[in-house]
Amino acid sequence: MTSELPTVYVIAGPTAVGKTAIAINLAKRLGTAIVSADSRQCYREMNIGTAKPSAADLEEVKHYFVNSFPVTEELDAADYESMALEYLAGIFKDHGAAVVCGGTGLYIKALCEGLDSMPAVDEGIAKELGSLYESLGLAWLQQAVRQEDPEFFSKGEIQNPARLLRALIFKRSTGESIVSFRTGAVKERPFHIVKIGLELPREVLYERINHRVDIMMQQGLLEEVKKLQLQKQLKNLQTVGYSELFDHLDGKYTLEEAIEKIKQNTRHYAKRQMTWFRKDKQIHWISADDPALIDKILALK
């Protein structure tokens, strides 16, 4: 029965909306821990650019899947699904609730619903297509997927290079469209799930994003990126806030241009996040600035 199961409160929403602070306040009210659902905060070397919880935050509330792996380790949603379920099982030994917080929609979906079983892809093909995308760009990738996997292209997120690349790698590795392996089956979980989506008016969110990028630069993001420059080819570092500064260090942009690119690409990322989360009809949307936010979350069933 649902009432006897522990509860997982999922705090989702776009970047810079304020998920971390709200999740910490909620976890403190519940006297429990937080499992991150952010695909980059788990890497120890990526701190400023991932808006990772501060040392004080991590001291105040126990966090799982933060600072857990070196940047050289590649993880995917299937890895996250198994790890997050283990983290939650451990939390539920002592607590009746847990908080999951993050903006990586596929990780949240993996945890809440499970993933379809997929055949393995050819790593050589993955490496080759990754290099081609880096040199030829999004327009080439879109055209390749349109020609080789029109079924995915007609249904997929054609502005999302990661998903396009995954579809193309899958098609060339297996000869099948990745769409044909999607069953839509939802796995049963041994906990009750309450999903909360945090939202703000677009102009307010975009202002927060711009301000946060300025703060990150003041905190030393450029120095963080310089330390990672020799590893810039790693997949984990091909992400907003890092790739633009690598381009600056390579002489492609001035620093001012790179900062503006980070702001622009972060706004685009936030838009894609909202598109993803809006499709989930189980999410309860609440203003991130609502003074009664925590009480409203705790009142949800």
VOBA-1610 file (N, C-alpha, C; in pm, whole numbers, padded with zeros to 5 digits, always signed):
BEGIN
Met+00084-00120+00000Met+00000+00000+00000Met+00087+00124+00000Thr+00044+00224-00074Thr+00124+00345-00092Thr+00160+00411+00039Ser+00066+00416+00132Ser+00089+00486+00258Ser+00199+00423+00342Glu+00228+00295+00317Glu+00330+00226+00396Glu+00468+00237+00331Leu+00470+00284+00209Leu+00599+00295+00139Leu+00670+00424+00177Pro+00804+00421+00174Pro+00877+00548+00191Pro+00848+00640+00073Thr+00874+00768+00090Thr+00844+00867-00014Thr+00972+00930-00068Val+00979+00940-00200Val+01087+01012-00265Val+01029+01141-00322Tyr+01081+01255-00275Tyr+01043+01386-00327Tyr+01145+01425-00434Val+01099+01435-00558Val+01187+01471-00668Val+01174+01621-00696Ile+01284+01693-00683Ile+01287+01837-00711Ile+01353+01856-00846Ala+01272+01893-00946Ala+01321+01908-01083Ala+01299+02051-01130Gly+01350+02081-01249Gly+01334+02214-01305Gly+01458+02258-01378Pro+01454+02374-01441Pro+01567+02421-01522Pro+01685+02468-01438Thr+01798+02478-01500Thr+01917+02528-01434Thr+01894+02669-01381Ala+01951+02699-01265Ala+01947+02832-01201Ala+01812+02868-01140Val+01717+02775-01136Val+01586+02806-01079Val+01589+02803-00926Gly+01692+02740-00868Gly+01704+02736-00722Gly+01678+02600-00661Lys+01699+02493-00737Lys+01669+02357-00689Lys+01750+02320-00567Thr+01879+02350-00567Thr+01968+02305-00459Thr+01922+02358-00323Ala+01898+02489-00314Ala+01859+02549-00185Ala+01726+02493-00136Ile+01633+02474-00228Ile+01501+02423-00189Ile+01511+02277-00145Ala+01591+02198-00217Ala+01609+02058-00179Ala+01672+02047-00041Ile+01768+02133-00012Ile+01834+02131+00119Ile+01734+02167+00229Asn+01655+02271+00206Asn+01553+02308+00306Asn+01452+02197+00327Leu+01411+02131+00218Leu+01315+02020+00229Leu+01377+01902+00305Ala+01502+01869+00272Ala+01569+01758+00340Ala+01585+01785+00489Lys+01615+01910+00522Lys+01627+01946+00665Lys+01493+01931+00737Arg+01385+01972+00672Arg+01252+01956+00732Arg+01219+01808+00754Leu+01261+01725+00659Leu+01231+01582+00666Leu+01335+01505+00748Gly+01447+01570+00778Gly+01554+01502+00850Gly+01616+01389+00771Thr+01637+01412+00641Thr+01686+01305+00554Thr+01798+01353+00464Ala+01833+01272+00364Ala+01946+01299+00274Ala+01896+01329+00133Ile+01990+01375+00049Ile+01961+01411-00089Ile+02041+01323-00184Val+01974+01275-00289Val+02042+01206-00398Val+02041+01301-00517Ser+02157+01339-00566Ser+02165+01429-00681Ser+02119+01356-00807Ala+02052+01429-00895Ala+02016+01378-01028Ala+02074+01474-01132Asp+02201+01505-01114Asp+02275+01593-01204Asp+02389+01512-01265Ser+02395+01508-01397Ser+02492+01421-01465Ser+02635+01472-01459Arg+02658+01592-01405Arg+02795+01645-01399Arg+02844+01672-01257Gln+02754+01696-01162Gln+02798+01725-01025Gln+02863+01604-00957Cys+02851+01488-01018Cys+02913+01368-00960Cys+03064+01366-00982Tyr+03114+01455-01071Tyr+03257+01454-01102Tyr+03333+01551-01013Arg+03439+01498-00951Arg+03512+01573-00848Arg+03578+01700-00902Glu+03625+01697-01027Glu+03701+01810-01080Glu+03612+01923-01132Met+03482+01896-01146Met+03389+01995-01203Met+03308+02056-01089Asn+03350+02171-01042Asn+03288+02231-00925Asn+03211+02358-00957Ile+03283+02460-00997Ile+03219+02591-01020Ile+03121+02585-01136Gly+03163+02526-01247Gly+03080+02525-01367Gly+02956+02438-01359Thr+02947+02352-01258Thr+02829+02267-01242Thr+02735+02319-01134Ala+02770+02434-01075Ala+02689+02491-00965Ala+02667+02386-00856Lys+02774+02317-00823Lys+02769+02211-00722Lys+02733+02269-00585Pro+02662+02193-00500Pro+02638+02241-00364Pro+02770+02279-00297Ser+02767+02383-00215Ser+02889+02428-00149Ser+02934+02329-00043Ala+03058+02347+00004Ala+03109+02261+00112Ala+03018+02270+00235Ala+02968+02391+00262Ala+02877+02409+00376Ala+02746+02334+00355Asp+02694+02337+00230Asp+02572+02263+00197Asp+02592+02114+00219Leu+02706+02064+00172Leu+02735+01921+00182Leu+02756+01879+00327Glu+02803+01973+00408Glu+02820+01946+00551Glu+02685+01943+00621Glu+02596+02029+00576Glu+02466+02046+00641Glu+02372+01928+00614Val+02372+01881+00491Val+02284+01770+00451Val+02366+01670+00371Lys+02353+01542+00406Lys+02423+01436+00333Lys+02374+01430+00189His+02468+01435+00093His+02438+01425-00049His+02501+01299-00107Tyr+02428+01230-00191Tyr+02481+01118-00266Tyr+02495+01157-00413Phe+02592+01097-00482Phe+02618+01123-00624Phe+02667+01265-00647Val+02741+01318-00551Val+02812+01446-00566Val+02958+01419-00529Asn+03052+01463-00614Asn+03195+01439-00590Asn+03227+01291-00577Ser+03158+01208-00654Ser+03171+01062-00638Ser+03271+00997-00734Phe+03301+01062-00848Phe+03381+00997-00952Phe+03481+01094-01014Pro+03592+01041-01070Pro+03683+01126-01146Pro+03621+01161-01280Val+03662+01272-01338Val+03603+01320-01463Val+03630+01225-01579Thr+03728+01136-01564Thr+03762+01039-01669Thr+03662+00925-01677Glu+03577+00908-01577Glu+03482+00796-01575Glu+03352+00835-01644Glu+03316+00759-01746Glu+03192+00787-01819Glu+03076+00708-01758Leu+02972+00781-01722Leu+02852+00719-01666Leu+02733+00751-01755Asp+02632+00664-01752Asp+02511+00692-01828Asp+02389+00674-01739Ala+02272+00690-01798Ala+02148+00685-01720Ala+02125+00548-01658Ala+02169+00443-01726Ala+02153+00308-01669Ala+02240+00293-01544Asp+02363+00346-01549Asp+02449+00344-01430Asp+02381+00421-01316Tyr+02327+00537-01351Tyr+02262+00620-01249Tyr+02142+00548-01188Glu+02063+00482-01270Glu+01945+00412-01220Glu+01984+00313-01109Ser+02084+00230-01136Ser+02122+00129-01037Ser+02184+00191-00912Met+02268+00294-00931Met+02331+00358-00816Met+02230+00432-00730Ala+02141+00508-00794Ala+02042+00586-00719Ala+01949+00495-00639Leu+01911+00382-00696Leu+01826+00287-00623Leu+01898+00233-00500Glu+02028+00211-00514Glu+02108+00166-00398Glu+02117+00275-00293Tyr+02141+00398-00336Tyr+02148+00509-00241Tyr+02017+00519-00163Leu+01905+00513-00234Leu+01775+00528-00170Leu+01748+00414-00072Ala+01785+00292-00111Ala+01765+00177-00022Ala+01840+00199+00109Gly+01961+00256+00100Gly+02038+00285+00220Gly+01973+00392+00305Ile+01925+00498+00241Ile+01858+00607+00314Ile+01734+00555+00386Phe+01658+00467+00319Phe+01532+00419+00376Phe+01550+00324+00494Lys+01674+00283+00519Lys+01700+00201+00639Lys+01678+00284+00766Asp+01699+00416+00754Asp+01687+00504+00871Asp+01583+00613+00856His+01532+00634+00734His+01440+00745+00711His+01321+00699+00628Gly+01209+00763+00647Gly+01088+00730+00573Gly+01072+00810+00446Ala+01168+00901+00419Ala+01160+00984+00299Ala+01301+01017+00252Ala+01313+01055+00127Ala+01439+01100+00069Ala+01408+01208-00033Val+01509+01290-00064Val+01494+01396-00164Val+01587+01366-00280Val+01534+01374-00401Val+01615+01364-00523Val+01611+01501-00589Cys+01727+01553-00627Cys+01733+01690-00679Cys+01823+01698-00801Gly+01771+01752-00911Gly+01857+01770-01027Gly+01781+01809-01151Gly+01856+01844-01254Gly+01795+01888-01378Gly+01820+01797-01496Thr+01881+01680-01473Thr+01905+01585-01582Thr+01782+01497-01598Gly+01697+01535-01694Gly+01568+01470-01709Gly+01576+01320-01729Leu+01673+01273-01808Leu+01684+01130-01835Leu+01721+01053-01708Tyr+01802+01113-01621Tyr+01838+01046-01495Tyr+01715+01034-01405Ile+01636+01139-01399Ile+01514+01134-01318Ile+01417+01030-01374Lys+01404+01026-01504Lys+01317+00925-01568Lys+01369+00784-01538Ala+01500+00765-01546Ala+01559+00633-01519Ala+01528+00587-01378Leu+01541+00679-01283Leu+01516+00644-01143Leu+01368+00615-01118Cys+01281+00700-01170Cys+01138+00689-01139Cys+01067+00580-01219Glu+01110+00560-01343Glu+01037+00470-01433Glu+01118+00352-01483Gly+01250+00361-01474Gly+01334+00257-01531Gly+01360+00283-01678Leu+01458+00214-01733Leu+01495+00231-01873Leu+01470+00102-01949Asp+01444+00114-02078Asp+01430-00004-02162Asp+01566-00069-02180Ser+01568-00203-02192Ser+01692-00276-02218Ser+01734-00251-02362Met+01859-00214-02379Met+01911-00182-02512Met+02033-00269-02542Pro+02049-00311-02669Pro+02173-00381-02704Pro+02293-00287-02698Ala+02410-00344-02680Ala+02532-00264-02671Ala+02564-00200-02806Val+02628-00084-02802Val+02670-00018-02926Val+02819-00039-02949Asp+02864-00017-03070Asp+03004-00033-03108Asp+03082+00092-03065Glu+03179+00071-02976Glu+03256+00184-02924Glu+03337+00254-03032Gly+03381+00179-03132Gly+03456+00240-03243Gly+03368+00335-03322Ile+03244+00294-03346Ile+03148+00380-03416Ile+03117+00503-03332Ala+03101+00483-03202Ala+03071+00595-03112Ala+03182+00698-03115Lys+03307+00651-03113Lys+03422+00742-03113Lys+03431+00818-03246Glu+03411+00743-03356Glu+03419+00804-03490Glu+03311+00911-03509Leu+03188+00881-03469Leu+03079+00977-03487Leu+03095+01097-03393Gly+03149+01073-03273Gly+03176+01183-03181Gly+03274+01282-03242Ser+03379+01230-03307Ser+03479+01315-03371Ser+03420+01391-03489Leu+03337+01321-03568Leu+03273+01386-03683Leu+03182+01499-03639Tyr+03106+01476-03530Tyr+03018+01581-03480Tyr+03099+01702-03434Glu+03210+01676-03364Glu+03294+01787-03316Glu+03346+01872-03431Ser+03379+01809-03542Ser+03437+01884-03655Ser+03331+01940-03750Leu+03217+01871-03765Leu+03117+01912-03865Leu+02995+01980-03806Gly+02969+01962-03676Gly+02864+02038-03610Gly+02724+01979-03617Leu+02630+02055-03560Leu+02492+02009-03543Leu+02419+01989-03675Ala+02439+02079-03771Ala+02367+02068-03899Ala+02400+01935-03968Trp+02528+01896-03965Trp+02568+01767-04022Trp+02500+01652-03948Leu+02499+01660-03815Leu+02440+01553-03733Leu+02291+01539-03761Gln+02222+01652-03771Gln+02078+01650-03801Gln+02052+01585-03937Gln+02130+01622-04036Gln+02113+01567-04170Gln+02139+01416-04172Ala+02243+01372-04101Ala+02276+01229-04097Ala+02163+01148-04033Val+02109+01198-03924Val+01999+01127-03857Val+01874+01130-03944Arg+01849+01242-04009Arg+01731+01252-04097Arg+01738+01145-04207Gln+01857+01125-04263Gln+01873+01028-04371Gln+01873+00884-04322Glu+01941+00858-04210Glu+01963+00719-04166Glu+01857+00667-04069Asp+01797+00758-03991Asp+01694+00714-03897Asp+01578+00814-03897Pro+01503+00817-04009Pro+01393+00913-04018Pro+01286+00893-03911Glu+01275+00768-03861Glu+01175+00741-03756Glu+01210+00818-03629Phe+01338+00813-03590Phe+01380+00889-03472Phe+01368+01038-03499Phe+01412+01078-03619Phe+01413+01221-03651Phe+01273+01281-03643Ser+01173+01204-03682Ser+01036+01255-03680Ser+00980+01267-03539Lys+01041+01194-03443Lys+00990+01194-03306Lys+01087+01255-03205Gly+01214+01260-03245Gly+01318+01296-03148Gly+01336+01444-03128Glu+01429+01476-03039Glu+01463+01615-03010Glu+01576+01656-03104Ile+01541+01717-03216Ile+01642+01741-03320Ile+01735+01857-03287Gln+01708+01929-03178Gln+01801+02034-03134Gln+01892+01983-03022Asn+01877+01857-02983Asn+01955+01800-02873Asn+02066+01711-02931Pro+02189+01763-02942Pro+02296+01686-03007Pro+02326+01553-02938Ala+02316+01548-02806Ala+02347+01423-02735Ala+02252+01312-02776Arg+02122+01345-02787Arg+02023+01245-02824Arg+02033+01208-02973Leu+02062+01305-03057Leu+02083+01277-03199Leu+02203+01185-03219Leu+02311+01215-03149Leu+02433+01136-03161Leu+02409+00994-03112Arg+02338+00982-03001Arg+02308+00849-02947Arg+02225+00768-03048Ala+02126+00833-03110Ala+02041+00765-03208Ala+02122+00718-03329Leu+02213+00803-03377Leu+02294+00768-03493Leu+02392+00656-03461Ile+02455+00664-03344Ile+02546+00557-03300Ile+02471+00424-03291Phe+02353+00429-03234Phe+02271+00309-03217Phe+02233+00250-03352Lys+02190+00335-03445Lys+02149+00290-03578Lys+02264+00224-03652Arg+02382+00286-03648Arg+02496+00231-03721Arg+02551+00105-03652Ser+02533+00096-03522Ser+02583-00021-03449Ser+02493-00142-03466Thr+02361-00120-03465Thr+02266-00232-03461Thr+02185-00250-03589Gly+02182-00144-03672Gly+02097-00150-03790Gly+01951-00121-03762Glu+01920-00097-03635Glu+01782-00072-03593Glu+01768+00071-03541Ser+01647+00124-03549Ser+01620+00254-03487Ser+01607+00236-03337Ile+01663+00330-03262Ile+01652+00325-03117Ile+01506+00332-03073Val+01422+00391-03158Val+01280+00404-03127Val+01215+00268-03110Ser+01261+00168-03187Ser+01197+00036-03184Ser+01220-00038-03052Phe+01315+00009-02972Phe+01343-00056-02843Phe+01273+00013-02726Arg+01199+00118-02756Arg+01130+00190-02650Arg+00994+00127-02625Thr+00977+00065-02511Thr+00851-00004-02480Thr+00752+00086-02407Gly+00807+00186-02335Gly+00719+00273-02255Gly+00675+00207-02125Ala+00727+00087-02098Ala+00690+00017-01974Ala+00754+00087-01854Val+00676+00104-01748Val+00725+00169-01626Val+00751+00062-01520Lys+00872+00061-01468Lys+00906-00037-01364Lys+00844+00003-01230Glu+00805-00097-01156Glu+00750-00070-01023Glu+00863-00038-00927Arg+00845+00061-00844Arg+00946+00099-00747Arg+00894+00077-00605Pro+00984+00043-00512Pro+00941+00017-00374Pro+00929+00145-00291Phe+00887+00253-00356Phe+00867+00380-00284Phe+00763+00463-00358His+00704+00555-00285His+00607+00649-00341His+00684+00768-00395Ile+00646+00818-00514Ile+00719+00927-00579Ile+00630+01051-00587Val+00683+01163-00539Val+00617+01292-00553Val+00712+01382-00633Lys+00669+01424-00751Lys+00754+01505-00838Lys+00713+01652-00831Ile+00810+01737-00803Ile+00786+01881-00796Ile+00871+01949-00903Gly+00807+02032-00983Gly+00878+02111-01082Gly+00883+02256-01038Leu+01001+02313-01032Leu+01016+02453-00992Leu+01019+02540-01118Glu+00943+02648-01115Glu+00937+02735-01232Glu+00945+02882-01192Leu+00986+02962-01287Leu+00991+03108-01273Leu+00953+03168-01408Pro+00906+03292-01409Pro+00884+03358-01539Pro+01015+03357-01619Arg+01003+03340-01749Arg+01123+03324-01833Arg+01222+03437-01815Glu+01174+03562-01811Glu+01269+03674-01801Glu+01344+03672-01667Val+01276+03627-01561Val+01340+03617-01430Val+01445+03506-01431Leu+01409+03391-01489Leu+01503+03279-01496Leu+01626+03318-01578Tyr+01605+03381-01694Tyr+01718+03419-01779Tyr+01808+03522-01710Glu+01748+03610-01632Glu+01828+03706-01556Glu+01913+03633-01451Arg+01854+03533-01388Arg+01929+03454-01288Arg+02043+03378-01355Ile+02016+03323-01472Ile+02120+03250-01544Ile+02238+03343-01575Asn+02208+03460-01631Asn+02314+03555-01665Asn+02395+03596-01543His+02324+03621-01433His+02391+03662-01309His+02478+03548-01256Arg+02425+03425-01264Arg+02502+03313-01210Arg+02629+03289-01290Val+02623+03307-01420Val+02744+03292-01500Val+02849+03396-01458Asp+02807+03520-01435Asp+02899+03625-01388Asp+02961+03584-01254Ile+02880+03530-01165Ile+02931+03486-01033Ile+03032+03372-01051Met+03001+03278-01139Met+03093+03166-01164Met+03229+03216-01213Met+03227+03316-01300Met+03353+03371-01349Met+03430+03436-01235Gln+03359+03507-01147Gln+03424+03570-01031Gln+03481+03464-00936Gln+03415+03350-00930Gln+03460+03244-00839Gln+03580+03167-00893Gly+03613+03188-01023Gly+03732+03124-01079Gly+03704+03013-01179Leu+03593+03024-01254Leu+03561+02919-01352Leu+03671+02906-01458Leu+03726+03017-01501Leu+03831+03010-01604Leu+03951+02931-01553Glu+03988+02952-01428Glu+04102+02878-01370Glu+04069+02730-01359Glu+03943+02699-01324Glu+03901+02558-01316Glu+03914+02492-01453Val+03871+02563-01557Val+03876+02510-01693Val+04020+02493-01740Lys+04106+02589-01705Lys+04248+02578-01744Lys+04311+02450-01690Lys+04274+02411-01568Lys+04329+02289-01507Lys+04284+02164-01582Leu+04173+02176-01654Leu+04116+02060-01724Leu+04146+02062-01874Gln+04224+02161-01918Gln+04244+02184-02062Gln+04303+02063-02132Leu+04396+01993-02069Leu+04459+01877-02132Leu+04362+01760-02147Gln+04247+01768-02076Gln+04148+01660-02084Gln+04021+01703-02158Lys+04032+01814-02232Lys+03912+01874-02292Lys+03840+01781-02390Gln+03909+01676-02439Gln+03844+01584-02533Gln+03749+01489-02462Leu+03753+01482-02329Leu+03664+01391-02257Leu+03518+01429-02278Lys+03434+01328-02295Lys+03291+01351-02317Lys+03229+01431-02202Asn+03272+01403-02081Asn+03213+01471-01964Asn+03240+01621-01963Leu+03343+01663-02034Leu+03377+01805-02037Leu+03319+01878-02158Gln+03249+01804-02244Gln+03181+01867-02357Gln+03045+01918-02310Thr+03050+02018-02225Thr+02928+02066-02162Thr+02933+02217-02146Val+02817+02277-02131Val+02807+02424-02123Val+02890+02476-02006Gly+02962+02583-02030Gly+03045+02643-01927Gly+03190+02601-01937Tyr+03213+02485-01995Tyr+03348+02432-02012Tyr+03390+02442-02159Ser+03305+02392-02250Ser+03343+02391-02391Ser+03366+02532-02446Glu+03286+02630-02400Glu+03305+02768-02448Glu+03439+02826-02403Leu+03478+02794-02280Leu+03606+02845-02229Leu+03725+02769-02289Phe+03706+02641-02322Phe+03811+02570-02397Phe+03831+02640-02531Asp+03720+02677-02596Asp+03730+02748-02725Asp+03802+02882-02708His+03775+02951-02597His+03846+03077-02569His+03995+03053-02553Leu+04031+02950-02479Leu+04172+02920-02457Leu+04241+02877-02587Asp+04163+02824-02681Asp+04218+02786-02812Asp+04223+02904-02909Gly+04176+03022-02862Gly+04181+03141-02945Gly+04060+03163-03035Lys+03956+03081-03017Lys+03837+03092-03103Lys+03751+03213-03064Tyr+03744+03242-02934Tyr+03665+03356-02884Tyr+03749+03439-02790Thr+03714+03568-02779Thr+03767+03647-02668Thr+03698+03599-02541Leu+03749+03640-02426Leu+03686+03597-02300Leu+03544+03651-02291Glu+03525+03775-02334Glu+03391+03835-02328Glu+03294+03758-02417Glu+03339+03718-02536Glu+03254+03640-02627Glu+03221+03504-02568Ala+03320+03441-02505Ala+03298+03309-02444Ala+03196+03317-02331Ile+03206+03422-02249Ile+03110+03440-02139Ile+02969+03459-02194Glu+02958+03538-02300Glu+02826+03559-02362Glu+02771+03429-02420Lys+02861+03346-02477Lys+02821+03216-02531Lys+02771+03124-02419Ile+02839+03128-02305Ile+02795+03045-02191Ile+02654+03085-02150Lys+02630+03215-02139Lys+02497+03263-02100Lys+02392+03219-02202Gln+02423+03236-02327Gln+02329+03200-02434Gln+02301+03050-02434Asn+02406+02969-02427Asn+02389+02824-02431Asn+02320+02771-02305Thr+02344+02838-02192Thr+02275+02797-02069Thr+02126+02827-02079Arg+02092+02942-02138Arg+01950+02974-02159Arg+01883+02872-02251His+01955+02832-02355His+01902+02730-02447His+01883+02597-02373Tyr+01980+02564-02289Tyr+01971+02439-02211Tyr+01851+02442-02118Ala+01830+02555-02052Ala+01715+02569-01961Ala+01584+02551-02038Lys+01579+02602-02159Lys+01459+02587-02242Lys+01434+02440-02275Arg+01542+02367-02309Arg+01528+02224-02339Arg+01484+02146-02215Gln+01539+02184-02099Gln+01497+02118-01975Gln+01348+02135-01951Met+01299+02257-01968Met+01157+02283-01945Met+01070+02205-02045Thr+01115+02195-02170Thr+01042+02117-02269Thr+01030+01972-02225Trp+01140+01917-02174Trp+01142+01778-02126Trp+01047+01761-02008Phe+01063+01845-01907Phe+00985+01827-01784Phe+00836+01855-01805Arg+00802+01945-01896Arg+00661+01977-01921Arg+00585+01856-01976Lys+00658+01763-02036Lys+00593+01643-02090Lys+00550+01545-01980Asp+00606+01561-01861Asp+00575+01470-01750Asp+00452+01521-01676Lys+00340+01457-01695Lys+00214+01503-01637Lys+00204+01475-01487Gln+00300+01401-01431Gln+00299+01373-01288Gln+00367+01484-01206Ile+00429+01578-01275Ile+00500+01685-01203Ile+00401+01791-01154His+00414+01827-01027His+00338+01937-00968His+00423+02064-00981Trp+00375+02163-01053Trp+00452+02284-01077Trp+00423+02389-00970Ile+00531+02443-00913Ile+00520+02544-00808Ile+00624+02653-00836Ser+00589+02778-00811Ser+00684+02887-00828Ser+00801+02870-00731Ala+00922+02882-00784Ala+01041+02867-00700Ala+01051+02978-00595Asp+00980+03089-00616Asp+00983+03201-00521Asp+00867+03200-00423Asp+00783+03096-00427Asp+00668+03088-00337Asp+00716+03076-00192Pro+00680+03171-00104Pro+00728+03164+00035Pro+00676+03042+00111Ala+00568+02982+00064Ala+00511+02863+00130Ala+00550+02735+00057Leu+00657+02742-00022Leu+00695+02631-00110Leu+00711+02497-00038Ile+00787+02496+00071Ile+00814+02369+00140Ile+00686+02310+00196Asp+00602+02393+00254Asp+00474+02344+00307Asp+00387+02288+00195Lys+00387+02352+00080Lys+00309+02304-00033Lys+00361+02168-00082Ile+00494+02154-00083Ile+00553+02025-00126Ile+00512+01914-00028Leu+00522+01942+00100Leu+00491+01840+00201Leu+00343+01805+00204Ala+00259+01892+00150Ala+00115+01865+00146Ala+00076+01778+00027Leu+00171+01759-00067Leu+00140+01680-00186Leu+00143+01531-00156Lys+00059+01458-00227Lys+00055+01312-00211Lys+00072+01246-00347
//
